[in-house]
Amino acid sequence: MPVDPEGRRFLDGFRARHPAGVVREALAALRPLRVLVIGEAIVDEYRYCVALGKANKDAMISTRHVRVERHAGGALACANHVAGFCGAVDLVTGLGDDGQEAFVRGRLATGVHPRFVVRAGSPTITKRRYVSEPSLAKLFEVVTMDDTPLPTALEEDLLAHLDAALSGYDVVIATDYGHGFLGPRTVELLAARARYLAVNTQANPGNLGFHVVTRYPRADYVCLDEGEARLAARDRWSPAAELARALRASLRSSALSLTRAQHGVLVAGADGTVWEVPALARAVVDRMGAGDAFLAVSAPCAAAGLPLDVVALLGSAAGAVAVGIVGNRSAVEPGAVERLLGELLA
């Protein structure tokens, strides 16, 4: 598999630091972990269409509908990824009362045990993307959601469940998309009671500027893209490594990862060490969901106490596999990660 010089230097150094078989041993270390994934369920809908041209009387492009594809996204996708790597995965997520529970249940991986918080009078979050065939270029998105805070009674039920259950998990992964499910009281409880807390707070058009990782008083592992980190730190220009070190220190996390698209991944540790892994994907089908895949694999790795360069490489390989999949059509499998790294480290 061709790798650019920067990538080759990292891989050569990785081989020199670690014995053969380290990837297989690292994956085996994840299997005993008991994991809770908590966050918003999102139905990702791809509406494929073919452009016909500009409308005669309006300044818009006319398209012809071709087909619809629906995926389990958000916390659902994260739980599906985790289920391939860890032996026990519970999911706590929110749905609307719009009849989508059967679809969601049918798209969860074997081994994912869900608990749904159903909000009356609200839709399940659905992100409908209009996609041009055959290029897969996304034209625009329509979001259906109620992103106001949970009603008090539902929040009380959620808090009671978490208060009783959190101590039973080796790692809690909060996939916080900022759409109202994880309110301040839930965040406080996760920070206070989770044995090991991994957090991603996503910046998106629905919450931009209002939703940053500093809303968590504690997180053991933080995973953000570079833009999300810059928003949280209010820092536009510092080099990525400096940004990661400073934000990790301010959050008092043991590790912080920055995903950087074509620039790869950067992971900063509590001892000041920074590992930079170049982008491993050679072909990109769809970038959506790559960050969730990185989080789903790197968080259990960090919780298992694996070396941070191993955490960074396994997470990067999961992201590289994910960009070869349309949306969340399927989960990232351990075998695909192991094969990719076997080729790269050969």
Residue pairs with C-beta under 8 A, 6 or more apart in sequence:
1 282
1 340
1 343
1 344
2 282
3 11
3 278
3 280
3 344
4 278
6 278
7 278
7 279
7 280
7 344
10 276
10 277
10 278
11 344
11 345
14 309
14 313
14 345
15 345
17 309
18 307
18 309
18 310
22 310
23 310
23 313
23 314
23 337
23 338
23 341
23 342
23 345
24 338
26 301
26 304
26 306
26 310
26 314
27 85
27 314
27 334
27 337
27 338
29 304
29 306
30 85
30 86
30 300
30 301
30 304
31 85
31 86
31 87
32 87
33 86
33 87
33 88
33 170
33 171
33 300
33 303
33 304
34 86
34 87
34 88
34 90
34 168
34 169
34 170
34 171
35 82
35 86
35 88
35 89
35 90
35 169
35 170
35 171
35 172
35 173
35 300
36 89
36 90
36 91
36 92
36 165
36 166
36 169
36 171
36 172
36 173
37 75
37 78
37 79
37 82
37 89
37 90
37 91
37 92
37 93
37 173
37 175
37 296
38 75
38 91
38 92
38 93
38 162
38 172
38 173
38 174
38 175
38 182
38 190
39 74
39 75
39 78
39 93
39 173
39 174
39 175
39 176
39 177
39 181
39 182
40 74
40 75
40 93
40 94
40 125
40 175
40 176
40 177
40 179
40 180
40 181
40 182
41 72
41 73
41 74
41 75
41 76
41 93
41 94
41 95
41 104
41 116
41 124
41 125
42 73
42 74
42 75
42 76
42 77
42 125
42 126
42 127
42 177
43 70
43 71
43 72
43 73
43 100
43 103
43 104
43 124
43 125
43 126
43 127
44 70
44 71
44 72
44 73
44 74
44 77
44 127
44 129
44 288
44 327
44 328
45 68
45 69
45 70
45 71
45 126
45 127
45 128
45 129
46 68
46 69
46 70
46 71
46 129
46 131
46 326
46 327
47 65
47 67
47 68
47 128
47 129
47 130
47 131
48 65
48 66
48 67
48 68
48 69
48 131
48 132
48 133
49 63
49 64
49 65
49 66
49 130
49 131
49 132
49 133
49 139
50 63
50 64
50 66
50 132
50 133
51 61
51 62
51 63
51 132
52 61
52 62
52 63
52 64
53 61
53 62
54 60
54 61
54 62
55 61
55 62
61 139
63 130
63 132
63 139
66 133
69 326
69 327
69 329
70 103
71 77
71 107
71 327
71 328
71 329
72 80
72 104
72 107
72 108
72 328
73 127
73 289
73 292
73 327
73 328
74 93
74 125
74 175
74 177
74 292
75 91
75 93
75 175
76 91
76 93
76 104
76 107
76 108
76 328
77 289
77 292
77 293
77 296
77 328
77 331
78 173
78 175
78 292
78 295
78 296
79 89
79 91
79 108
79 109
79 112
79 114
79 296
80 107
80 108
80 109
80 112
80 328
80 331
81 292
81 293
81 296
81 297
81 318
81 331
81 332
82 89
82 173
82 296
82 297
82 300
83 89
83 109
83 110
83 111
83 112
83 331
84 109
84 331
84 332
84 333
84 334
85 296
85 297
85 300
85 334
86 300
87 111
88 111
88 113
89 111
89 112
89 113
90 112
90 113
90 114
90 115
90 165
90 169
91 108
91 112
91 113
91 114
91 115
92 114
92 115
92 117
92 158
92 161
92 162
93 114
93 115
93 116
93 117
93 181
94 116
94 117
94 118
94 119
94 150
94 181
95 101
95 104
95 116
95 117
95 118
95 119
95 124
96 118
96 119
96 122
96 123
96 124
96 125
96 146
97 118
97 119
97 120
97 121
97 122
98 122
98 123
98 124
100 124
100 126
101 116
101 118
104 114
104 116
104 124
105 114
108 114
109 331
115 161
117 150
117 154
117 157
117 158
117 181
119 146
119 150
119 151
119 154
122 145
122 146
123 144
123 145
123 146
125 143
125 144
125 145
125 179
126 143
126 144
126 145
127 141
127 142
127 143
128 141
128 142
128 143
128 144
129 138
129 139
129 140
129 141
130 138
130 139
130 140
130 141
130 142
131 137
131 138
131 139
132 138
132 139
136 285
136 286
136 326
143 205
143 206
145 179
145 180
145 206
146 180
147 178
147 179
147 180
147 206
147 207
148 180
149 155
149 180
149 183
150 158
150 180
150 181
150 183
155 183
155 185
155 186
158 186
159 185
159 186
159 189
162 186
162 189
162 190
162 193
163 189
163 193
166 172
166 189
166 190
166 193
166 194
166 195
167 193
167 195
169 194
169 195
170 195
170 196
170 303
171 194
171 195
171 196
171 197
171 198
171 299
171 300
171 303
172 190
172 194
172 195
172 196
172 197
172 198
173 198
173 199
173 200
173 295
173 296
173 299
174 182
174 187
174 190
174 197
174 198
174 199
174 200
174 216
174 219
175 200
175 202
175 292
175 295
176 182
176 187
176 199
176 200
176 201
176 202
176 211
177 202
177 204
177 207
178 201
178 202
178 203
178 204
178 206
178 207
178 210
178 211
179 206
179 207
182 190
184 215
187 215
187 216
187 217
188 217
190 197
190 216
191 197
191 216
191 217
191 218
191 219
192 218
196 220
196 221
196 303
197 216
197 218
197 219
197 220
197 221
198 219
198 220
198 221
198 222
198 223
198 295
198 299
198 302
198 303
199 213
199 216
199 219
199 221
199 222
199 223
200 222
200 223
200 224
200 291
200 292
200 295
201 211
201 212
201 213
201 215
201 216
201 224
201 228
201 232
202 211
202 228
202 291
203 211
203 212
203 225
203 227
203 228
203 231
208 231
209 231
212 228
212 231
212 232
213 219
213 222
213 224
213 228
213 229
213 232
213 247
213 251
214 232
214 250
214 251
216 251
218 251
218 252
219 251
219 253
220 253
220 254
220 255
220 302
220 303
221 253
221 254
221 255
221 256
221 257
221 298
221 299
221 302
221 303
222 247
222 248
222 251
222 253
222 255
222 256
222 257
223 256
223 257
223 259
223 291
223 294
223 295
223 298
223 299
224 232
224 256
224 257
224 258
224 259
225 258
225 259
225 260
225 261
225 291
226 240
226 243
226 258
226 259
226 260
226 263
229 243
229 244
229 247
229 256
229 258
230 236
230 243
232 247
233 243
233 246
233 247
233 250
235 243
235 246
238 246
240 258
240 260
240 263
240 266
241 266
241 268
241 274
241 276
243 258
244 256
244 258
244 266
244 267
244 268
244 274
245 268
245 272
245 274
247 256
248 255
248 256
248 268
248 269
248 270
253 270
254 269
254 270
254 302
255 267
255 268
255 269
255 270
255 302
255 308
255 311
256 267
256 268
257 265
257 266
257 267
257 268
257 294
257 298
257 311
257 312
257 315
258 265
258 266
258 267
258 268
259 265
259 290
259 291
259 294
259 319
260 266
261 279
261 287
262 279
263 278
263 279
264 276
264 277
264 278
264 279
264 280
264 316
265 276
265 277
265 294
265 312
265 315
265 316
265 319
266 274
266 275
266 276
266 277
266 312
267 274
267 275
267 277
267 298
267 308
267 309
267 311
267 312
268 274
269 275
269 308
273 308
275 308
275 309
275 312
276 312
277 309
277 312
277 313
277 316
279 316
279 320
280 316
280 317
280 319
280 320
280 340
280 344
281 319
281 320
281 323
281 324
283 323
283 324
284 323
284 324
285 323
285 324
285 325
285 326
286 323
286 325
286 326
286 327
287 323
288 327
288 328
289 322
289 325
289 327
289 328
290 319
290 322
290 323
291 319
292 322
292 328
293 318
293 319
293 321
293 322
293 332
294 315
294 316
294 318
294 319
294 322
295 315
296 318
296 332
297 314
297 315
297 317
297 318
297 332
297 337
298 311
298 312
298 314
298 315
298 318
301 310
301 311
301 314
301 315
302 308
302 311
306 314
313 341
314 337
314 341
317 337
317 340
317 341
317 344
318 332
318 337
320 340
321 332
321 333
321 336
321 337
321 340
322 332
325 332
